[in-house]
Amino acid sequence: MTPRWSPFHLRLHRLLLHRPQLLPQAAPLLLAVSGGQDSIAMTGLLLDLRRLHGWSLQLWHGDHGWRPESGEQARELAAWAEDQGLTISVERWARNEAHLGMPGGAMSEAGAREWRYGCLEREARRVGATHVLTGHTASDRAETLLLHLARGSHRRGLGSLQSQRELAPGVTLVRPLLSFSRADTAAICSELDLPIWEDSSNSDPRFSRNRVRQEVMPVLESLHPGASRRLAATAERLEEESDTEVELIELALQGLVVADQATASHGTSGALNRPSLVAQSPANQRRLLQHWCRTRSGQTLAARQLELLLQRLAERQPPGAMHLAAGWQLHWDRSTLQLEQR
């Protein structure tokens, strides 16, 4: 078969040459494929670019069981993958996993996301894939920014739909289509004659992302044409700024850490000097505390939790403690702030 080529292929190829760490040459890749236009467009482009980059491709499809036709669509998708010479693994959510869902055994948006990424991590380890890919686009990035703004997210959370992050030790999650819009992926599927399996749940108003997509974004586009593209670009800048900011925060933390035998015996990386910390501006205190907690414990403080902590650490406030998830605890006296796992 004659290799397909288009301006979309060239665009992604140039991006990967400019950022080779996204999808390294000859890497084993696991593609999360829903059957919708975004993931199918990603699969089509990578299938054609494989000869230039030497990747091995395997597919994974998760059937949430939300729709009566989902099982038949999963079988059709598997048949198409086989025609393309690709191996695909299909998993269906079991109702006994209702702890991920809502009352009545229905799966919530957050539960569905948790289930998918858990399955993808296991499948990546099973097949030896170093990179897991999803078909998120710039349109998804714009919607995520709005949702996080509405929830009161920390600044870092506004750029949370990152181009790559660690999914698990040794497994990297990559979103190679973040420079493409949903209109682009529709054009790719049309130009490459790729099949699309429509997901009727994408119009279900019970899901917050659907309402943002169908009700909020059209209003913003009518008021300010190109709003979605600019919001996505803002999220990308926030991601880039967060990456560079980390280096400065690490340097600042070095001057606040108080290393002693007591904290070392508990497996922590040293307490923070409380007076020196609270002498910083509130904005810098938030950055320092968030980064310190996340890197030492893996816990991210919610915005309200972070504000409460700042109030309780303020000058002349008494010693205290705050419980975090997974058994972690912050506690402080007049001079130090410590993070321990009980």
PyMOL commands that set and color helices and strands:
alter all, ss='L'
color gray80, all
select helices_A, chain A and resi 7-18+37-53+70-83+95-100+109-127+138-151+155-159+182-191+200-203+208-223+227-254+261-265+274-278+282-297+303-313+325-327
alter helices_A, ss='H'
color red, helices_A
select strands_A, chain A and resi 28-32+56-63+87-92+131-133+164-168+171-174+257-258+271-273+320-323+328-332+336-341
alter strands_A, ss='S'
color yellow, strands_A
deselect
rebuild
show_as cartoon
